[in-house]
């Protein structure tokens, strides 16, 4: 499965402070051909700095991105289900809310073609999606009949304290202001609500093994969080981190099947997986 990536074509860049700790001192970590990643000198967050403006970045998610999502939506959906199981969504969160009887509200930010939203809607949730790729948002609305807005989260102007779950899979690494995103997620949740985020793990085995050849060190990723930096960002916004899980030892095709199976099991057990999912709660 290829990772979607575009060659940078933005014209306006600006330097930023670390959204986790506020530090302004960085060192170059990976200097690539048309972009580079730096490392925060205080907390270790890996990020592109300087960064393009958000409005220019959104333009990357066009018809070609929609076609990529359509081609891979079943595989992405199955991975999202596995992630939700890893953080006990189906055994702890869903039974406690009893959405079939109480109408729990599920917000999926960066919902793509709406495959996951369609699934949770059929389980009794009241669904809402946000997607900047307009063709994907239209597909989710017109083909699947879902409540999806084609815009950024800020442009959608959703009501605060109106959702039980805020879910975002492989989104936060694409944003230019992840701190603002986490604060918005906090505001949108009801007291006691849950945010679930999935993103590449820069402290995982593959990142350490491949360095600047790591498959997540791509132009579309503005931030590469670790098992330390993403929880720190969530806690800074007021969340309590409840569960962190990782998976993915090595990409398919890069090692014999027995080796891949061993690595996948090993990294999941010790928390060195290529991808991490974090479940955090807003206080009651």
N, C-alpha and C positions, 0 to 999 in steps of 0.2 A: 504494500500500500504506500503510494507516494505521498509525501507531505507537500501541501500546496504552498508555493512560494513564488514571489514576483521579484524581479530585479528592481531595486529602488529607482524611482523617477521623480521623487519629490524635490522641490526647489527651496523650501523654507525649513530650516533646522534651528533648534534652540537647545541650549544646555539646561539641565535640570538638576535639582537637588535630589538626593535619595529619598524616595517616598516612604521608606521604612524608618530610617533614623535621622533624616534631615542633613546628612553629611554632604559636603560639596567637594570632597577630595576623592579622586578615582584614579585607578591605574588601568592601563590597557591589558585586557585578558586575551582576546583573540582579535587580531587585525586581519580582516578578510579583504577581498578584492574591492568591493564597493561599499562596505559597511564594516563596523567593528563593534565588539562588545567590551565594556569596561567592568571593573569590579569596585564596589564601594569599599573604601579603606576602613570603614568602621564595622558595618554589619555583614559585608561580603555579598550583597545583592549583585547579580550580574545583569547588565542592561546595556542597551545602545544609548550612547550619550556623546554628542547631541542627538536629538530625536526630531523626526518630521512632525509637522502640525497634524492634529487629529483629522481635520477635514480632508487633507491631502491623502492621508493613509486610508480613509474609508473608501476612496475611489478604487482601490485595488480589488474590492469585493464586488465583482461585476458578473456578467454572463458566464465567463470562463470559470469563475469560482462556483457559481451555481451548478454548472455541469460537473465539476469535481465533486460537489456535495451529493448530487444525484447518483453519480457513479459509485460512491463509497457509503451511501447512507445506511445500508443494512449492516455493514461492518462497524461503522461508528455507533450505530444504535446498540448493537450487541456489547460493545465495549462500555457504553454508558450504563447499560443494565448491570454489567459485572461490577462497575465502580459503585453503583448504588447499593448493590449487595454487600460490597466490601465495607461500606460505612453503615450497614444495618438499616438502610432506609425501609426495606420491606418488613423487617422483623421488629423494629423499634419505633421509627418515626411514623410510618403509615398507620400501624395499629393504634398508636396513642392518639392520633388525630381523628381516626375513624372517618375519613373523608366521605364514605358512602352515606353516612348519617348526618354529618355536620358541614359538608360542603367545603372541604379544605381548598385553598387557593394555591396554585403552583405556577410560578413565574420562571420561564426558561429564557435566559438572556443569551443571544447568539444561537437561536433555536434552529437555524438553517432551514431545512425543508419540513420541519415539524414532526419528524418521526417519533421522537420521545414524547412530545406533547400529545400526539394522537394516542399513544399508549397510556399515559396517565389519565387522559380524559376518559378513556374506556374503563378505567379503574374507579371512576367516580370523582376525580378531581375537577375543579373549575380551572381551566387552563388560560394562560396568557403568555404570548411569545413576543420577543423583540429581536429583530434581525435587520442588519444594515444592508445586506445583499437584497436588493429589491426583487429580482426574479425569484429568489428563494422564498421571500416573504409572501409574494403573490401565489406561489405554488402551495405553500402551507394554507393560505386562506381559500384559494379557489378550488384546489384539488382535494384537500383534506378537511375543509370547512372549519378551520381553527381560528381562534381569536389571536391574530398576529399583526403587529405593527411594523411596518418597514421604516425603521429610523434608528438613531442611536437611543440609548436609554434616557439620556437627558432630554432629548427632543420628545420622547413619548409622554412625559409629564404624568406619570402614574401617581396615584394617591398613596401617601405614606401610611404605614401600619396597616396594609391591606392584603398581605400575602403570608401564608404559612411556610412556604418553601421558596427560596430563591436559588435557582440552579444555573450554573454556567460551566459548560464543558469546553476546554481548550479555547477560552476567550480572553482571560485576564492577561495572558502573555502578549496579546496583540494590541493592548490599549496603551495610550500615551500617559494616562493618569490613573494607575490602578488604585491609588489611595482614595481618590474621589469615587471610583467605582465601588469600592468596599464600603465607603460611607453611605452611598446611595442605597446599596443593598441592605445595610443596617436600617436605614430610615424606612424602606419599603416593607420590612418584615413587621409582623405583629409581635408584641412582647412574647418571648418564648419561641419565636420562629427560628427556622434553621436555614443557613446558607450552605450550599454544597458546591465546591469548586474543584475542577480537574485541570491540571496543567503539567507540562514537562517538569521533571525533577533535576535541577542542576547539580544536586549532590548525589545523584544516582550513579550506578556502575557504568552505564554507557557514556555519560558525560565525562567521567573520569578517564575512561578508556580511550575515547576518541578525541577529546579536546575540541579544537576548532572544526573537526570533521564530524562532530556529533550532529545527528539528523535534526535536532531542534535548534541548532545555532544558525538559524536562517534569517533572511532579511525581514520577514513578516513578524518576527518575534521581537518586541521592544524590551521585554523583561523575561529573565529566566530565573524563576524562584527556586529556592531550596526548601528542605523540610524545616529549616530555621526561619528563613526570611518571610515566607508566606504566612505562617502562624503569627509572626511578630506583627505583620501588617494588619491581620484580622484583629488581634488583641488591641492594637493601637486604636482601632475603630470602635472598640467596646465589646467585641465578641468573646465568647469563651470557646476555645477549641476543644472539641470532644473526641474526635477520631482523625487519625492520619494513616492512610494506607498507600502502598506503592505496588507497582507491578511492572513487568517487562525486563527480562534479563538481557536479551539480545534480539535484534530484529530478525524476522524470518528470512532464511536464505543466506545468512552470514555465518552459520555454523551448522554442523550436522544435527539432525533432530534430537538425538540423545543429549548432546551438549546443550542445545537450546532448552530442552526440558529441565535439565539440571540447573542451569543458570536462572531460568524463570522461577523455579521453586526456591532457590537459594536467596535471590534478591528480594523476593516477596517476604520471606521469613525474617530477614534482617533489616528490611526497609530501605534497600538500595535500588529499588525499581526505577525504570526510565520515566515513568509517569506517576504522579501522586494525586490523590483525591483527599480533600479535607472537609470535614463536617464541623461546623461551628454554630453556636447558638446565641441569639440575642437574649439578654436577661429578661425575666418576667417583670 
